Amino acid sequence: MIVTTTNDLAGYRIVRTLGIAKGLTVRSRSVVGNIGASIQILFGGNITVYTRLAEQTRQEAFDLLIQNGEQMGANAILAFRYDANEIAAAVTEVLAYGTAVVVEPVA
């Protein structure tokens, strides 16, 4: 699966547009994780507990996007983006989305 943030793909032509593919995940940090983060906040700098959570959450949303695109029959996702919103205190949704397409190399 080719994934790009651009609206086209150099060296390929779009054969078919299948629609919007998406991957959505909702995550929160455990109480223990929040305590660890609180201690890191006291000392400043990178809050590694939250950094790891953000990376894992984005990766999960990305993997779900790929899975959804493959189920649609796509071999590429164009105009890929992330979006994130806080649903409740310490609960965040991350959405990965883009346009699922079928592409073929330009001869």
N, C-alpha and C positions, 0 to 999 in steps of 0.2 A: 504494500500500500504506500503510495506516494502522498505525503502531506506537505502542503505549502501554504504560506500566508498570502501568496499572490493570487490574483484572479485568473491567471493563465499559467501555463507550464511550458517553458521554452523547450522546443524540440518535440512537442506533443500537440496533437489536436484533440479537442473535445468531441467525442463521438455521440455521447448521450449525457444529459443532465438528469440526475435521479431525484434531486431534492436535498433538503437539509438533513445532514447526519448530526447526531448529537450524543454526548456522553455526559450524564449528570450523576454527581455523587454529593452526599451530604455528610459532613463529618463534625465531630466534636472532640475535644481533648478530655481525657479522664481527669478526675479530681487530683490524682497523684501527679499527672502531667502538668496540671495547672499550678500545683504547689511548686514543682521544679522550675517552671517558667517564672513564677513569682520571685523565686530566689535569684534567678538570672537577671530579672528586671532590676533588682536592688543594686546589682553591680554594673549594669549597663552593657552595651554592646549587642552583639547578635544573640537573639533568643533562640538557641539551637533547637529547643523542644518544638517551638512553633515553626521554625524553618523546615524541620523534618516533616511535620504535619502538612505544611503547605505543599512541599515537594511530593509527598505520597498522595495527597488528595488530587493534585493536578495530574499526576501520572495515572491514577485510577480513572479520572474523567477522560483523559486522552485514550487510554486503552479501551474504554467503553465506546468512545467515538469511532475508533478503528473497527471495533466489533460491529457497531451499527452500520457503518459504511459497507463492510463486507457483506452483511446480511442483505443490504439493498442491492448488491451486485456491483459496487463501485470498485475501481482499482486506484482511485485517487480522491483526495479531499482538497478542494481549493478554498481560499479565503478563510483559512483556519483561524479561530480566535478562542480565547478564554473569557469567561465572565464569572464573577464571584459576588455573592451577596450574603450578608449576615441575616439568618432567619430568626434566630433568638440569641440570647446571650451565650457566647461560646459555641454556637452552632452555625456553620458556614456551608453554603452550597457552592459548588464549582461546576460550571457548565463549559464543556469543550464542544465547539460546533464549527461546521463548515459546509460547503456544498459538495455533495457526493456526485462524482462524475465517472464516466468511463472514458479513458484516453487511450490513444494509440500513437506510437512514434510517427513523426513526419518522415516520409521517405526522402 
